Amino acid sequence: MISRIEGILESVQDTSALVVVGDLVYEISVPASDIPELFGRIGDRVTFHTLHYLESQGQGSSFWPKLIGFRSAGDRSFFELVTTVKGIGVRRALRALTVPFARVAEAIVMKDLALLMSLPEIGRKTAETMVLELRDKMDAFATPREKLAGHAVKAGQRGKIASSSKPTESAKGGGGTTALTASTIMDAMNVLVQLGENRMDARALIDLAIEREPDLASANTLVAAALAAKGIAK
C-alpha cells in the first residue's frame, strides 16, 4: 500500500499529475478541484496523500493498479466517505469534486442541494442521497473558511441564526471580533443568487467581503459588503 508520495511535480494533465521520485515517475490521478493549483506548482516539490486501488478494464476482465493523490490526509478521508455513497464511484468522484472539499462538506451539512447539483454528474437524487448518508459524518470536514480575517465558524453554530443583528462574540474572544454562522453565510449566498449571481461567484464575493470586513455579523450586512466588493454598491 502506498500511502504518501513526495517528489518533484513534472507535469499536470486534465485529470492526473506526474511526480518524479528518484528514478521513478508516478502517474497520480487527482480531484478536479486541485488541478488549477497544481498547474502553478510544476517544478516544485509536492506531497500527495494517496489511495491505491484497482480499476477494472474490459468490463471487469482485468484490473490495473491506480493511485489517487490528495493534498492532505483529511481530503483523502473525505474522498473515501464520498465514494461510499451509492452511485458515486472513484472515477465519478474525481470528476465531480470540482470545488474545495470543505465547501462540498458544508453544502452537505446545510442541505444545499443546489450547490451539490452544480457539480458535474451529480443529479438531484444523488445529491439527496449524499445529504442523507453523509450529513452526520461531516463535522471534521465542513469548516467554512474560518481563518479569513480572524473569523471562526464553529461546528456547533451550524444551523443557528442569531435572533438579532447584534454581533456575537467569537469563541476566540477579545477585541469584539464576530463570528458568522454557516447559516448566515448560506442566507447571504441565497440572496446574491436571487440577485443574479451564480452560486460559485456568490460564494467568492462573500469570501472577499469577509476578508475585507472582519466584523460583519448578519446576512444583510454580508450581502451589502459582497455587492460593494463587486462594485455594484458602496
mmCIF file of the C-alpha atoms, coordinates in Angstrom:
data_MODEL
# 
_entry.id   MODEL 
# 
loop_
_atom_site.group_PDB 
_atom_site.id 
_atom_site.type_symbol 
_atom_site.label_atom_id 
_atom_site.label_alt_id 
_atom_site.label_comp_id 
_atom_site.label_asym_id 
_atom_site.label_entity_id 
_atom_site.label_seq_id 
_atom_site.pdbx_PDB_ins_code 
_atom_site.Cartn_x 
_atom_site.Cartn_y 
_atom_site.Cartn_z 
_atom_site.occupancy 
_atom_site.B_iso_or_equiv 
_atom_site.pdbx_formal_charge 
_atom_site.auth_seq_id 
_atom_site.auth_comp_id 
_atom_site.auth_asym_id 
_atom_site.auth_atom_id 
_atom_site.pdbx_PDB_model_num 
ATOM 1   C CA . MET A 1 1   ? 0.000   0.000  0.000   1.00 0.00 ? 1   MET A CA 1 
ATOM 2   C CA . ILE A 1 2   ? 1.366   3.399  -0.993  1.00 0.00 ? 2   ILE A CA 1 
ATOM 3   C CA . SER A 1 3   ? 0.033   5.982  1.459   1.00 0.00 ? 3   SER A CA 1 
ATOM 4   C CA . ARG A 1 4   ? 2.151   9.065  0.659   1.00 0.00 ? 4   ARG A CA 1 
ATOM 5   C CA . ILE A 1 5   ? 4.401   10.234 -2.174  1.00 0.00 ? 5   ILE A CA 1 
ATOM 6   C CA . GLU A 1 6   ? 6.845   13.141 -2.117  1.00 0.00 ? 6   GLU A CA 1 
ATOM 7   C CA . GLY A 1 7   ? 8.672   14.302 -5.209  1.00 0.00 ? 7   GLY A CA 1 
ATOM 8   C CA . ILE A 1 8   ? 9.001   16.869 -7.985  1.00 0.00 ? 8   ILE A CA 1 
ATOM 9   C CA . LEU A 1 9   ? 5.846   17.715 -9.913  1.00 0.00 ? 9   LEU A CA 1 
ATOM 10  C CA . GLU A 1 10  ? 6.877   17.166 -13.523 1.00 0.00 ? 10  GLU A CA 1 
ATOM 11  C CA . SER A 1 11  ? 3.634   17.818 -15.382 1.00 0.00 ? 11  SER A CA 1 
ATOM 12  C CA . VAL A 1 12  ? -0.124  18.152 -14.967 1.00 0.00 ? 12  VAL A CA 1 
ATOM 13  C CA . GLN A 1 13  ? -2.851  16.909 -17.288 1.00 0.00 ? 13  GLN A CA 1 
ATOM 14  C CA . ASP A 1 14  ? -6.628  17.258 -17.138 1.00 0.00 ? 14  ASP A CA 1 
ATOM 15  C CA . THR A 1 15  ? -7.084  14.539 -14.519 1.00 0.00 ? 15  THR A CA 1 
ATOM 16  C CA . SER A 1 16  ? -3.637  13.485 -13.366 1.00 0.00 ? 16  SER A CA 1 
ATOM 17  C CA . ALA A 1 17  ? -0.125  14.553 -12.435 1.00 0.00 ? 17  ALA A CA 1 
ATOM 18  C CA . LEU A 1 18  ? 3.321   13.072 -12.964 1.00 0.00 ? 18  LEU A CA 1 
ATOM 19  C CA . VAL A 1 19  ? 5.608   13.086 -9.918  1.00 0.00 ? 19  VAL A CA 1 
ATOM 20  C CA . VAL A 1 20  ? 9.317   12.265 -10.109 1.00 0.00 ? 20  VAL A CA 1 
ATOM 21  C CA . VAL A 1 21  ? 10.647  10.335 -7.108  1.00 0.00 ? 21  VAL A CA 1 
ATOM 22  C CA . GLY A 1 22  ? 14.273  9.421  -7.628  1.00 0.00 ? 22  GLY A CA 1 
ATOM 23  C CA . ASP A 1 23  ? 14.473  7.321  -10.787 1.00 0.00 ? 23  ASP A CA 1 
ATOM 24  C CA . LEU A 1 24  ? 10.737  6.597  -10.753 1.00 0.00 ? 24  LEU A CA 1 
ATOM 25  C CA . VAL A 1 25  ? 7.870   8.641  -12.223 1.00 0.00 ? 25  VAL A CA 1 
ATOM 26  C CA . TYR A 1 26  ? 4.428   8.096  -10.723 1.00 0.00 ? 26  TYR A CA 1 
ATOM 27  C CA . GLU A 1 27  ? 1.194   8.926  -12.529 1.00 0.00 ? 27  GLU A CA 1 
ATOM 28  C CA . ILE A 1 28  ? -1.301  10.093 -9.903  1.00 0.00 ? 28  ILE A CA 1 
ATOM 29  C CA . SER A 1 29  ? -4.973  10.828 -10.523 1.00 0.00 ? 29  SER A CA 1 
ATOM 30  C CA . VAL A 1 30  ? -6.106  13.975 -8.704  1.00 0.00 ? 30  VAL A CA 1 
ATOM 31  C CA . PRO A 1 31  ? -9.523  15.527 -7.949  1.00 0.00 ? 31  PRO A CA 1 
ATOM 32  C CA . ALA A 1 32  ? -10.691 18.140 -10.432 1.00 0.00 ? 32  ALA A CA 1 
ATOM 33  C CA . SER A 1 33  ? -10.645 20.833 -7.719  1.00 0.00 ? 33  SER A CA 1 
ATOM 34  C CA . ASP A 1 34  ? -6.862  20.511 -7.280  1.00 0.00 ? 34  ASP A CA 1 
ATOM 35  C CA . ILE A 1 35  ? -5.877  20.767 -10.953 1.00 0.00 ? 35  ILE A CA 1 
ATOM 36  C CA . PRO A 1 36  ? -5.732  24.609 -11.225 1.00 0.00 ? 36  PRO A CA 1 
ATOM 37  C CA . GLU A 1 37  ? -3.390  24.943 -8.234  1.00 0.00 ? 37  GLU A CA 1 
ATOM 38  C CA . LEU A 1 38  ? -1.142  22.131 -9.452  1.00 0.00 ? 38  LEU A CA 1 
ATOM 39  C CA . PHE A 1 39  ? -0.582  23.865 -12.805 1.00 0.00 ? 39  PHE A CA 1 
ATOM 40  C CA . GLY A 1 40  ? 1.100   26.641 -10.843 1.00 0.00 ? 40  GLY A CA 1 
ATOM 41  C CA . ARG A 1 41  ? 3.364   24.241 -8.957  1.00 0.00 ? 41  ARG A CA 1 
ATOM 42  C CA . ILE A 1 42  ? 5.049   22.405 -11.828 1.00 0.00 ? 42  ILE A CA 1 
ATOM 43  C CA . GLY A 1 43  ? 8.713   22.000 -10.929 1.00 0.00 ? 43  GLY A CA 1 
ATOM 44  C CA . ASP A 1 44  ? 8.052   22.276 -7.178  1.00 0.00 ? 44  ASP A CA 1 
ATOM 45  C CA . ARG A 1 45  ? 8.424   19.572 -4.582  1.00 0.00 ? 45  ARG A CA 1 
ATOM 46  C CA . VAL A 1 46  ? 4.968   18.296 -3.649  1.00 0.00 ? 46  VAL A CA 1 
ATOM 47  C CA . THR A 1 47  ? 3.418   15.781 -1.284  1.00 0.00 ? 47  THR A CA 1 
ATOM 48  C CA . PHE A 1 48  ? 0.403   13.637 -2.103  1.00 0.00 ? 48  PHE A CA 1 
ATOM 49  C CA . HIS A 1 49  ? -1.507  11.543 0.413   1.00 0.00 ? 49  HIS A CA 1 
ATOM 50  C CA . THR A 1 50  ? -2.548  8.622  -1.742  1.00 0.00 ? 50  THR A CA 1 
ATOM 51  C CA . LEU A 1 51  ? -5.155  5.934  -2.210  1.00 0.00 ? 51  LEU A CA 1 
ATOM 52  C CA . HIS A 1 52  ? -4.118  2.784  -4.050  1.00 0.00 ? 52  HIS A CA 1 
ATOM 53  C CA . TYR A 1 53  ? -6.930  0.946  -5.821  1.00 0.00 ? 53  TYR A CA 1 
ATOM 54  C CA . LEU A 1 54  ? -7.631  -1.391 -8.726  1.00 0.00 ? 54  LEU A CA 1 
ATOM 55  C CA . GLU A 1 55  ? -9.527  -0.030 -11.736 1.00 0.00 ? 55  GLU A CA 1 
ATOM 56  C CA . SER A 1 56  ? -11.455 -2.500 -13.864 1.00 0.00 ? 56  SER A CA 1 
ATOM 57  C CA . GLN A 1 57  ? -10.742 -2.731 -17.582 1.00 0.00 ? 57  GLN A CA 1 
ATOM 58  C CA . GLY A 1 58  ? -12.596 -4.565 -20.334 1.00 0.00 ? 58  GLY A CA 1 
ATOM 59  C CA . GLN A 1 59  ? -15.886 -4.895 -18.413 1.00 0.00 ? 59  GLN A CA 1 
ATOM 60  C CA . GLY A 1 60  ? -14.137 -6.345 -15.393 1.00 0.00 ? 60  GLY A CA 1 
ATOM 61  C CA . SER A 1 61  ? -11.997 -8.881 -17.254 1.00 0.00 ? 61  SER A CA 1 
ATOM 62  C CA . SER A 1 62  ? -8.800  -7.294 -15.920 1.00 0.00 ? 62  SER A CA 1 
ATOM 63  C CA . PHE A 1 63  ? -7.702  -4.730 -13.343 1.00 0.00 ? 63  PHE A CA 1 
ATOM 64  C CA . TRP A 1 64  ? -4.998  -2.062 -13.331 1.00 0.00 ? 64  TRP A CA 1 
ATOM 65  C CA . PRO A 1 65  ? -3.450  -0.526 -10.204 1.00 0.00 ? 65  PRO A CA 1 
ATOM 66  C CA . LYS A 1 66  ? -4.125  3.203  -9.868  1.00 0.00 ? 66  LYS A CA 1 
ATOM 67  C CA . LEU A 1 67  ? -3.025  5.942  -7.462  1.00 0.00 ? 67  LEU A CA 1 
ATOM 68  C CA . ILE A 1 68  ? -5.130  8.922  -6.386  1.00 0.00 ? 68  ILE A CA 1 
ATOM 69  C CA . GLY A 1 69  ? -3.368  11.839 -4.711  1.00 0.00 ? 69  GLY A CA 1 
ATOM 70  C CA . PHE A 1 70  ? -4.712  14.389 -2.227  1.00 0.00 ? 70  PHE A CA 1 
ATOM 71  C CA . ARG A 1 71  ? -3.238  17.481 -0.628  1.00 0.00 ? 71  ARG A CA 1 
ATOM 72  C CA . SER A 1 72  ? -3.932  16.233 2.897   1.00 0.00 ? 72  SER A CA 1 
ATOM 73  C CA . ALA A 1 73  ? -4.906  13.107 4.797   1.00 0.00 ? 73  ALA A CA 1 
ATOM 74  C CA . GLY A 1 74  ? -8.187  14.859 5.625   1.00 0.00 ? 74  GLY A CA 1 
ATOM 75  C CA . ASP A 1 75  ? -9.005  15.296 1.933   1.00 0.00 ? 75  ASP A CA 1 
ATOM 76  C CA . ARG A 1 76  ? -8.279  11.611 1.419   1.00 0.00 ? 76  ARG A CA 1 
ATOM 77  C CA . SER A 1 77  ? -10.663 10.663 4.234   1.00 0.00 ? 77  SER A CA 1 
ATOM 78  C CA . PHE A 1 78  ? -13.376 12.916 2.805   1.00 0.00 ? 78  PHE A CA 1 
ATOM 79  C CA . PHE A 1 79  ? -12.994 11.336 -0.640  1.00 0.00 ? 79  PHE A CA 1 
ATOM 80  C CA . GLU A 1 80  ? -13.284 7.861  0.855   1.00 0.00 ? 80  GLU A CA 1 
ATOM 81  C CA . LEU A 1 81  ? -16.557 8.875  2.540   1.00 0.00 ? 81  LEU A CA 1 
ATOM 82  C CA . VAL A 1 82  ? -17.986 10.340 -0.656  1.00 0.00 ? 82  VAL A CA 1 
ATOM 83  C CA . THR A 1 83  ? -17.274 7.139  -2.578  1.00 0.00 ? 83  THR A CA 1 
ATOM 84  C CA . THR A 1 84  ? -19.343 5.142  -0.067  1.00 0.00 ? 84  THR A CA 1 
ATOM 85  C CA . VAL A 1 85  ? -22.465 6.839  -1.472  1.00 0.00 ? 85  VAL A CA 1 
ATOM 86  C CA . LYS A 1 86  ? -24.373 4.585  -3.841  1.00 0.00 ? 86  LYS A CA 1 
ATOM 87  C CA . GLY A 1 87  ? -23.712 5.536  -7.443  1.00 0.00 ? 87  GLY A CA 1 
ATOM 88  C CA . ILE A 1 88  ? -20.539 7.526  -6.770  1.00 0.00 ? 88  ILE A CA 1 
ATOM 89  C CA . GLY A 1 89  ? -17.507 5.506  -7.740  1.00 0.00 ? 89  GLY A CA 1 
ATOM 90  C CA . VAL A 1 90  ? -13.898 6.598  -7.692  1.00 0.00 ? 90  VAL A CA 1 
ATOM 91  C CA . ARG A 1 91  ? -13.774 7.944  -11.231 1.00 0.00 ? 91  ARG A CA 1 
ATOM 92  C CA . ARG A 1 92  ? -17.092 9.760  -10.884 1.00 0.00 ? 92  ARG A CA 1 
ATOM 93  C CA . ALA A 1 93  ? -15.975 11.351 -7.624  1.00 0.00 ? 93  ALA A CA 1 
ATOM 94  C CA . LEU A 1 94  ? -12.731 12.570 -9.191  1.00 0.00 ? 94  LEU A CA 1 
ATOM 95  C CA . ARG A 1 95  ? -14.685 14.324 -11.944 1.00 0.00 ? 95  ARG A CA 1 
ATOM 96  C CA . ALA A 1 96  ? -17.473 15.613 -9.693  1.00 0.00 ? 96  ALA A CA 1 
ATOM 97  C CA . LEU A 1 97  ? -15.386 17.242 -6.959  1.00 0.00 ? 97  LEU A CA 1 
ATOM 98  C CA . THR A 1 98  ? -14.628 20.457 -8.805  1.00 0.00 ? 98  THR A CA 1 
ATOM 99  C CA . VAL A 1 99  ? -14.814 22.731 -5.731  1.00 0.00 ? 99  VAL A CA 1 
ATOM 100 C CA . PRO A 1 100 ? -12.821 22.567 -2.469  1.00 0.00 ? 100 PRO A CA 1 
ATOM 101 C CA . PHE A 1 101 ? -13.819 19.603 -0.327  1.00 0.00 ? 101 PHE A CA 1 
ATOM 102 C CA . ALA A 1 102 ? -14.655 21.805 2.673   1.00 0.00 ? 102 ALA A CA 1 
ATOM 103 C CA . ARG A 1 103 ? -17.249 23.622 0.579   1.00 0.00 ? 103 ARG A CA 1 
ATOM 104 C CA . VAL A 1 104 ? -18.835 20.345 -0.573  1.00 0.00 ? 104 VAL A CA 1 
ATOM 105 C CA . ALA A 1 105 ? -18.951 19.170 3.046   1.00 0.00 ? 105 ALA A CA 1 
ATOM 106 C CA . GLU A 1 106 ? -20.539 22.461 4.092   1.00 0.00 ? 106 GLU A CA 1 
ATOM 107 C CA . ALA A 1 107 ? -23.194 22.035 1.371   1.00 0.00 ? 107 ALA A CA 1 
ATOM 108 C CA . ILE A 1 108 ? -23.977 18.553 2.681   1.00 0.00 ? 108 ILE A CA 1 
ATOM 109 C CA . VAL A 1 109 ? -24.364 19.848 6.241   1.00 0.00 ? 109 VAL A CA 1 
ATOM 110 C CA . MET A 1 110 ? -26.561 22.746 5.106   1.00 0.00 ? 110 MET A CA 1 
ATOM 111 C CA . LYS A 1 111 ? -28.605 20.521 2.737   1.00 0.00 ? 111 LYS A CA 1 
ATOM 112 C CA . ASP A 1 112 ? -27.632 22.834 -0.107  1.00 0.00 ? 112 ASP A CA 1 
ATOM 113 C CA . LEU A 1 113 ? -28.872 20.635 -2.956  1.00 0.00 ? 113 LEU A CA 1 
ATOM 114 C CA . ALA A 1 114 ? -28.376 23.418 -5.500  1.00 0.00 ? 114 ALA A CA 1 
ATOM 115 C CA . LEU A 1 115 ? -24.631 23.553 -4.896  1.00 0.00 ? 115 LEU A CA 1 
ATOM 116 C CA . LEU A 1 116 ? -24.317 19.765 -4.892  1.00 0.00 ? 116 LEU A CA 1 
ATOM 117 C CA . MET A 1 117 ? -26.313 19.519 -8.129  1.00 0.00 ? 117 MET A CA 1 
ATOM 118 C CA . SER A 1 118 ? -23.989 22.087 -9.721  1.00 0.00 ? 118 SER A CA 1 
ATOM 119 C CA . LEU A 1 119 ? -21.192 19.517 -9.511  1.00 0.00 ? 119 LEU A CA 1 
ATOM 120 C CA . PRO A 1 120 ? -20.602 17.503 -12.710 1.00 0.00 ? 120 PRO A CA 1 
ATOM 121 C CA . GLU A 1 121 ? -22.597 14.254 -12.890 1.00 0.00 ? 121 GLU A CA 1 
ATOM 122 C CA . ILE A 1 122 ? -24.454 14.916 -9.616  1.00 0.00 ? 122 ILE A CA 1 
ATOM 123 C CA . GLY A 1 123 ? -28.221 14.984 -10.106 1.00 0.00 ? 123 GLY A CA 1 
ATOM 124 C CA . ARG A 1 124 ? -30.956 15.646 -7.558  1.00 0.00 ? 124 ARG A CA 1 
ATOM 125 C CA . LYS A 1 125 ? -31.292 12.022 -6.467  1.00 0.00 ? 125 LYS A CA 1 
ATOM 126 C CA . THR A 1 126 ? -27.554 11.639 -5.895  1.00 0.00 ? 126 THR A CA 1 
ATOM 127 C CA . ALA A 1 127 ? -27.390 14.993 -4.080  1.00 0.00 ? 127 ALA A CA 1 
ATOM 128 C CA . GLU A 1 128 ? -30.236 13.947 -1.781  1.00 0.00 ? 128 GLU A CA 1 
ATOM 129 C CA . THR A 1 129 ? -28.504 10.631 -1.101  1.00 0.00 ? 129 THR A CA 1 
ATOM 130 C CA . MET A 1 130 ? -25.257 12.427 -0.253  1.00 0.00 ? 130 MET A CA 1 
ATOM 131 C CA . VAL A 1 131 ? -27.067 14.570 2.318   1.00 0.00 ? 131 VAL A CA 1 
ATOM 132 C CA . LEU A 1 132 ? -28.945 11.600 3.761   1.00 0.00 ? 132 LEU A CA 1 
ATOM 133 C CA . GLU A 1 133 ? -25.914 9.334  4.103   1.00 0.00 ? 133 GLU A CA 1 
ATOM 134 C CA . LEU A 1 134 ? -23.128 11.812 4.887   1.00 0.00 ? 134 LEU A CA 1 
ATOM 135 C CA . ARG A 1 135 ? -24.632 14.736 6.808   1.00 0.00 ? 135 ARG A CA 1 
ATOM 136 C CA . ASP A 1 136 ? -23.844 13.290 10.240  1.00 0.00 ? 136 ASP A CA 1 
ATOM 137 C CA . LYS A 1 137 ? -20.271 12.472 9.203   1.00 0.00 ? 137 LYS A CA 1 
ATOM 138 C CA . MET A 1 138 ? -19.184 15.924 8.048   1.00 0.00 ? 138 MET A CA 1 
ATOM 139 C CA . ASP A 1 139 ? -18.140 17.594 11.328  1.00 0.00 ? 139 ASP A CA 1 
ATOM 140 C CA . ALA A 1 140 ? -14.454 17.068 10.620  1.00 0.00 ? 140 ALA A CA 1 
ATOM 141 C CA . PHE A 1 141 ? -14.709 18.476 7.088   1.00 0.00 ? 141 PHE A CA 1 
ATOM 142 C CA . ALA A 1 142 ? -17.465 21.136 6.931   1.00 0.00 ? 142 ALA A CA 1 
ATOM 143 C CA . THR A 1 143 ? -15.401 24.083 8.125   1.00 0.00 ? 143 THR A CA 1 
ATOM 144 C CA . PRO A 1 144 ? -16.058 27.259 6.104   1.00 0.00 ? 144 PRO A CA 1 
ATOM 145 C CA . ARG A 1 145 ? -13.000 29.465 5.699   1.00 0.00 ? 145 ARG A CA 1 
ATOM 146 C CA . GLU A 1 146 ? -12.802 30.338 9.368   1.00 0.00 ? 146 GLU A CA 1 
ATOM 147 C CA . LYS A 1 147 ? -9.282  31.748 9.113   1.00 0.00 ? 147 LYS A CA 1 
ATOM 148 C CA . LEU A 1 148 ? -10.309 34.570 6.794   1.00 0.00 ? 148 LEU A CA 1 
ATOM 149 C CA . ALA A 1 149 ? -9.615  37.785 8.677   1.00 0.00 ? 149 ALA A CA 1 
ATOM 150 C CA . GLY A 1 150 ? -9.770  36.074 12.058  1.00 0.00 ? 150 GLY A CA 1 
ATOM 151 C CA . HIS A 1 151 ? -13.273 34.612 11.613  1.00 0.00 ? 151 HIS A CA 1 
ATOM 152 C CA . ALA A 1 152 ? -14.122 31.281 13.202  1.00 0.00 ? 152 ALA A CA 1 
ATOM 153 C CA . VAL A 1 153 ? -17.237 29.347 12.228  1.00 0.00 ? 153 VAL A CA 1 
ATOM 154 C CA . LYS A 1 154 ? -17.774 26.666 14.856  1.00 0.00 ? 154 LYS A CA 1 
ATOM 155 C CA . ALA A 1 155 ? -19.411 23.334 14.087  1.00 0.00 ? 155 ALA A CA 1 
ATOM 156 C CA . GLY A 1 156 ? -21.801 23.837 16.981  1.00 0.00 ? 156 GLY A CA 1 
ATOM 157 C CA . GLN A 1 157 ? -23.072 27.053 15.388  1.00 0.00 ? 157 GLN A CA 1 
ATOM 158 C CA . ARG A 1 158 ? -24.219 25.438 12.146  1.00 0.00 ? 158 ARG A CA 1 
ATOM 159 C CA . GLY A 1 159 ? -27.899 25.809 11.547  1.00 0.00 ? 159 GLY A CA 1 
ATOM 160 C CA . LYS A 1 160 ? -28.316 28.529 14.201  1.00 0.00 ? 160 LYS A CA 1 
ATOM 161 C CA . ILE A 1 161 ? -29.403 32.001 13.113  1.00 0.00 ? 161 ILE A CA 1 
ATOM 162 C CA . ALA A 1 162 ? -28.969 34.832 15.574  1.00 0.00 ? 162 ALA A CA 1 
ATOM 163 C CA . SER A 1 163 ? -32.253 36.274 16.813  1.00 0.00 ? 163 SER A CA 1 
ATOM 164 C CA . SER A 1 164 ? -30.923 39.815 16.476  1.00 0.00 ? 164 SER A CA 1 
ATOM 165 C CA . SER A 1 165 ? -28.442 41.598 14.257  1.00 0.00 ? 165 SER A CA 1 
ATOM 166 C CA . LYS A 1 166 ? -26.096 42.270 17.169  1.00 0.00 ? 166 LYS A CA 1 
ATOM 167 C CA . PRO A 1 167 ? -22.648 40.732 16.761  1.00 0.00 ? 167 PRO A CA 1 
ATOM 168 C CA . THR A 1 168 ? -21.929 37.555 18.704  1.00 0.00 ? 168 THR A CA 1 
ATOM 169 C CA . GLU A 1 169 ? -18.580 37.157 20.395  1.00 0.00 ? 169 GLU A CA 1 
ATOM 170 C CA . SER A 1 170 ? -16.125 34.871 18.738  1.00 0.00 ? 170 SER A CA 1 
ATOM 171 C CA . ALA A 1 171 ? -15.113 31.709 20.544  1.00 0.00 ? 171 ALA A CA 1 
ATOM 172 C CA . LYS A 1 172 ? -11.642 33.190 20.492  1.00 0.00 ? 172 LYS A CA 1 
ATOM 173 C CA . GLY A 1 173 ? -12.845 36.166 22.452  1.00 0.00 ? 173 GLY A CA 1 
ATOM 174 C CA . GLY A 1 174 ? -11.297 39.577 22.796  1.00 0.00 ? 174 GLY A CA 1 
ATOM 175 C CA . GLY A 1 175 ? -11.320 42.631 20.625  1.00 0.00 ? 175 GLY A CA 1 
ATOM 176 C CA . GLY A 1 176 ? -15.024 42.367 19.759  1.00 0.00 ? 176 GLY A CA 1 
ATOM 177 C CA . THR A 1 177 ? -14.297 40.007 16.869  1.00 0.00 ? 177 THR A CA 1 
ATOM 178 C CA . THR A 1 178 ? -17.506 38.470 15.480  1.00 0.00 ? 178 THR A CA 1 
ATOM 179 C CA . ALA A 1 179 ? -18.244 35.033 14.086  1.00 0.00 ? 179 ALA A CA 1 
ATOM 180 C CA . LEU A 1 180 ? -20.617 34.410 11.202  1.00 0.00 ? 180 LEU A CA 1 
ATOM 181 C CA . THR A 1 181 ? -22.571 31.182 11.339  1.00 0.00 ? 181 THR A CA 1 
ATOM 182 C CA . ALA A 1 182 ? -22.726 28.876 8.357   1.00 0.00 ? 182 ALA A CA 1 
ATOM 183 C CA . SER A 1 183 ? -26.473 29.574 8.165   1.00 0.00 ? 183 SER A CA 1 
ATOM 184 C CA . THR A 1 184 ? -25.854 33.318 7.879   1.00 0.00 ? 184 THR A CA 1 
ATOM 185 C CA . ILE A 1 185 ? -23.348 32.727 5.095   1.00 0.00 ? 185 ILE A CA 1 
ATOM 186 C CA . MET A 1 186 ? -25.834 30.491 3.273   1.00 0.00 ? 186 MET A CA 1 
ATOM 187 C CA . ASP A 1 187 ? -28.621 33.087 3.681   1.00 0.00 ? 187 ASP A CA 1 
ATOM 188 C CA . ALA A 1 188 ? -26.396 35.756 2.170   1.00 0.00 ? 188 ALA A CA 1 
ATOM 189 C CA . MET A 1 189 ? -25.371 33.476 -0.677  1.00 0.00 ? 189 MET A CA 1 
ATOM 190 C CA . ASN A 1 190 ? -29.022 32.700 -1.474  1.00 0.00 ? 190 ASN A CA 1 
ATOM 191 C CA . VAL A 1 191 ? -29.807 36.430 -1.667  1.00 0.00 ? 191 VAL A CA 1 
ATOM 192 C CA . LEU A 1 192 ? -26.928 37.008 -4.066  1.00 0.00 ? 192 LEU A CA 1 
ATOM 193 C CA . VAL A 1 193 ? -28.165 34.135 -6.236  1.00 0.00 ? 193 VAL A CA 1 
ATOM 194 C CA . GLN A 1 194 ? -31.614 35.750 -6.312  1.00 0.00 ? 194 GLN A CA 1 
ATOM 195 C CA . LEU A 1 195 ? -29.904 38.944 -7.457  1.00 0.00 ? 195 LEU A CA 1 
ATOM 196 C CA . GLY A 1 196 ? -28.431 37.102 -10.432 1.00 0.00 ? 196 GLY A CA 1 
ATOM 197 C CA . GLU A 1 197 ? -25.076 35.717 -9.275  1.00 0.00 ? 197 GLU A CA 1 
ATOM 198 C CA . ASN A 1 198 ? -24.289 32.060 -9.828  1.00 0.00 ? 198 ASN A CA 1 
ATOM 199 C CA . ARG A 1 199 ? -23.543 30.120 -6.641  1.00 0.00 ? 199 ARG A CA 1 
ATOM 200 C CA . MET A 1 200 ? -19.786 29.904 -7.182  1.00 0.00 ? 200 MET A CA 1 
ATOM 201 C CA . ASP A 1 201 ? -19.436 33.646 -7.835  1.00 0.00 ? 201 ASP A CA 1 
ATOM 202 C CA . ALA A 1 202 ? -21.736 34.428 -4.906  1.00 0.00 ? 202 ALA A CA 1 
ATOM 203 C CA . ARG A 1 203 ? -19.550 32.443 -2.526  1.00 0.00 ? 203 ARG A CA 1 
ATOM 204 C CA . ALA A 1 204 ? -16.390 34.051 -3.889  1.00 0.00 ? 204 ALA A CA 1 
ATOM 205 C CA . LEU A 1 205 ? -17.881 37.526 -3.285  1.00 0.00 ? 205 LEU A CA 1 
ATOM 206 C CA . ILE A 1 206 ? -18.832 36.532 0.256   1.00 0.00 ? 206 ILE A CA 1 
ATOM 207 C CA . ASP A 1 207 ? -15.321 35.289 0.976   1.00 0.00 ? 207 ASP A CA 1 
ATOM 208 C CA . LEU A 1 208 ? -13.906 38.567 -0.331  1.00 0.00 ? 208 LEU A CA 1 
ATOM 209 C CA . ALA A 1 209 ? -16.354 40.573 1.777   1.00 0.00 ? 209 ALA A CA 1 
ATOM 210 C CA . ILE A 1 210 ? -15.376 38.704 4.935   1.00 0.00 ? 210 ILE A CA 1 
ATOM 211 C CA . GLU A 1 211 ? -11.705 39.226 4.159   1.00 0.00 ? 211 GLU A CA 1 
ATOM 212 C CA . ARG A 1 212 ? -12.221 42.983 3.716   1.00 0.00 ? 212 ARG A CA 1 
ATOM 213 C CA . GLU A 1 213 ? -14.613 43.488 6.652   1.00 0.00 ? 213 GLU A CA 1 
ATOM 214 C CA . PRO A 1 214 ? -13.962 41.029 9.513   1.00 0.00 ? 214 PRO A CA 1 
ATOM 215 C CA . ASP A 1 215 ? -16.696 42.483 11.763  1.00 0.00 ? 215 ASP A CA 1 
ATOM 216 C CA . LEU A 1 216 ? -19.705 41.596 9.583   1.00 0.00 ? 216 LEU A CA 1 
ATOM 217 C CA . ALA A 1 217 ? -22.397 39.976 11.701  1.00 0.00 ? 217 ALA A CA 1 
ATOM 218 C CA . SER A 1 218 ? -25.609 39.499 9.683   1.00 0.00 ? 218 SER A CA 1 
ATOM 219 C CA . ALA A 1 219 ? -26.761 38.276 6.295   1.00 0.00 ? 219 ALA A CA 1 
ATOM 220 C CA . ASN A 1 220 ? -27.888 41.775 5.271   1.00 0.00 ? 220 ASN A CA 1 
ATOM 221 C CA . THR A 1 221 ? -24.535 43.409 6.013   1.00 0.00 ? 221 THR A CA 1 
ATOM 222 C CA . LEU A 1 222 ? -22.742 40.496 4.370   1.00 0.00 ? 222 LEU A CA 1 
ATOM 223 C CA . VAL A 1 223 ? -24.779 40.891 1.169   1.00 0.00 ? 223 VAL A CA 1 
ATOM 224 C CA . ALA A 1 224 ? -24.144 44.646 1.110   1.00 0.00 ? 224 ALA A CA 1 
ATOM 225 C CA . ALA A 1 225 ? -20.413 44.116 1.606   1.00 0.00 ? 225 ALA A CA 1 
ATOM 226 C CA . ALA A 1 226 ? -20.330 41.458 -1.123  1.00 0.00 ? 226 ALA A CA 1 
ATOM 227 C CA . LEU A 1 227 ? -22.053 43.804 -3.581  1.00 0.00 ? 227 LEU A CA 1 
ATOM 228 C CA . ALA A 1 228 ? -19.688 46.591 -2.597  1.00 0.00 ? 228 ALA A CA 1 
ATOM 229 C CA . ALA A 1 229 ? -16.758 44.263 -3.213  1.00 0.00 ? 229 ALA A CA 1 
ATOM 230 C CA . LYS A 1 230 ? -18.027 43.717 -6.732  1.00 0.00 ? 230 LYS A CA 1 
ATOM 231 C CA . GLY A 1 231 ? -18.535 47.421 -7.262  1.00 0.00 ? 231 GLY A CA 1 
ATOM 232 C CA . ILE A 1 232 ? -22.340 47.231 -7.556  1.00 0.00 ? 232 ILE A CA 1 
ATOM 233 C CA . ALA A 1 233 ? -22.996 49.033 -4.277  1.00 0.00 ? 233 ALA A CA 1 
ATOM 234 C CA . LYS A 1 234 ? -20.942 51.240 -1.979  1.00 0.00 ? 234 LYS A CA 1 
# 
